[in-house]
């Protein structure tokens, strides 16, 4: 009489294999998550690099001038939207995808009627509402915004409230161009920060009130940082607290009240920002 050989795994062996797989997954998943985040940072900076190149091409064609911006001359055939950065640089590119940070994508904060969609500022884009109000042409949308002072509105720009005409950089070639933020992660088309602007009270607040416009850029898109291309074409991730130390306009105080040089302490920041790197 012959004994039949039994093949297969025992329950104990299966449990051991499952435990090993679970252990490997617990080790690898955080690394994969970090790798994906890093890849999205690289894509974001690559997009911004393209906008920096286009700005350089535009300046070459217009005697080193920056685009007109919000305060530029308007006529019956030239509206606000024609003066803004993404419209001014349209002739230099064909890929509309480069106007979206991969952490935000084509998710809008407001619908065509201006109603909130529920998407948070850090992970949303401007689009339909802006088109309906004349800020953008049909189909224009994005999740980057420009430094509103990096424009050349001419000698008699539209009124900017307390922002004098000599605040604007106007030319691309300036001495401190590597400290001047140009196009950055943003949930609005452009922003005009002041050194006294308050930070958002809570993560992804980012509301636009006509004041505290630094909030438009203070978005937790890349783990306490946002992507930025500077006026000289250099690009890097910028810490959220670092935003207050950059040279936004010609009269901007880089040692203002929200910098370490200006006396800010970690406890002065909203709770969600306190753990970020100080500047």
DOMIZA-877556 format. One record per residue (C-alpha): residue in three letters; x, y, z negated. Coordinates in steps of 0.2 Angstrom, whole numbers, plus 5000, padded with zeros to 4 digits. Each point is the difference from the previous one (the first is absolute). Layout:
REM DOMIZA-877556
alaXYZ/...
//
This chain:
REM DOMIZA-877556
unk500050005000/unk500750175006/unk499950164990/unk499450155010/unk501250164998/unk499050154996/unk500650175008/unk499750184995/unk500250124986/unk499549984982/unk499050134991/unk501550054990/unk501150025016/unk498650115008/unk499950114985/unk501950025000/unk500050055018/unk498550124997/unk500950084985/unk501650035011/unk499150085014/unk499150114988/unk501650054992/unk500850045017/unk498550105004/unk500150104984/unk501850045004/unk499850045019/unk498350105000/unk500750154991/unk501550005011/unk498949995016/unk498950144993/unk501550114998/unk500649955017/unk498350055007/unk500050174991/unk501850035006/unk499549965018/unk498650134999/unk501250134994/unk501149975015/unk498550015012/unk499550164991/unk501750085002/unk500149945018/unk498450095004/unk500650164991/unk501649995010/unk499150015016/unk499150154994/unk501650084996/unk500749965017/unk498550085008/unk500250164989/unk501850015007/unk499449985018/unk498650144997/unk501350124993/unk501249975014/unk498650045012/unk499450164990/unk501750094996/unk500249914983/unk498250054995/unk498949894989/unk498249975005/unk498750154996/unk499149914986/unk498450064992/unk500550185000/unk500450005019/unk499250115013/unk498249935005/unk499150045016/unk498449945008/unk501149865008/unk501249974985/unk499249954984/unk500749954983/unk500149825005/unk501150055015/unk501350084988/unk500249864988/unk501549885000/unk499249845007/unk499250105014/unk501650105004/unk501049845001/unk498749905010/unk501050035017/unk501549914993/unk499249834995/unk498749875005/unk499949894985/unk498650064989/unk500449864987/unk501650104994/unk498850124991/unk499549874987/unk501049954985/unk499849804999/unk499550034982/unk498550115005/unk499549945017/unk498450055009/unk498950024985/unk499250174998/unk499750094984/unk498450095007/unk498849965014/unk499450125014/unk498850094988/unk501450024986/unk499349874989/unk501349904990/unk500249835006/unk500749934984/unk501849985007/unk501350074988/unk501150155006/unk501649894999/unk499349875011/unk499050105012/unk500150115016/unk499350165006/unk498949985016/unk498150025004/unk499650144988/unk501550105006/unk499549975018/unk498250064996/unk500650164992/unk501250055014/unk501649954992/unk500349865012/unk499549945017/unk498949855002/unk501149844996/unk501350104990/unk500349924983/unk501549964989/unk500749984983/unk501550115001/unk500050194997/unk501250145003/unk500750144990/unk499050155004/unk501450114998/unk501049915014/unk499150105013/unk500250165011/unk498450094998/unk500850165008/unk500150174992/unk498250024996/unk499349834994/unk498349974994/unk499850044982/unk500849874988/unk499550084984/unk501550024989/unk501249935012/unk501050135009/unk500549995018/unk501949994995/unk499749834991/unk499849915017/unk501649925007/unk499550045018/unk501649925007/unk500649835000/unk501850044997/unk500250074983/unk501449984987/unk499149894987/unk499049895013/unk500549844991/unk499050064984/unk498550065010/unk498649875000/unk499250005017/unk498749855003/unk499649894986/unk498749874994/unk498550104997/unk498149985000/unk499750175008/unk500650085016/unk501250124992/unk500450074983/unk500850164993/unk500649964982/unk500650134988/unk501349964985/unk498650034987/unk498849885008/unk499349874987/unk500249815003/unk498549895002/unk499149964984/unk499949825005/unk500749885013/unk499350035017/unk499050164995/unk500850105014/unk498550125001/unk500250165011/unk499450164991/unk501050135010/unk501250004985/unk501149874993/unk500449945017/unk501449894995/unk498749884995/unk499749975019/unk501749915000/unk500149934982/unk499449835006/unk500549834993/unk500249925017/unk501749934997/unk500249964982/unk500350174994/unk500750075016/unk499450075017/unk500850005017/unk500750165007/unk501050075014/unk500950164997/unk500250155011/unk501849945006/unk499349835005/unk500649904985/unk498749894992/unk499949904983/unk498749964987/unk499750144988/unk499649984982/unk498350074995/unk500850114986/unk501450055013/unk498750095010/unk500050154989/unk501950025003/unk500050015019/unk500150165009/unk498350025007/unk500050185005/unk501350145000/unk499450074984/unk499849834991/unk500849984983/unk500849835000/unk500350024981/unk498250034997/unk498949954984/unk499849825006/unk501849965002/unk501349954986/unk501050165004/unk498450104997/unk499749914983/unk498749875004/unk500049854989/unk499349825003/unk498650034989/unk499450155010/unk499649895015/unk498349915002/unk500149834992/unk500049905016/unk501650105006/unk501049994984/unk500949845004/unk500750075017/unk501750065002/unk500350184993/unk500850145011/
//
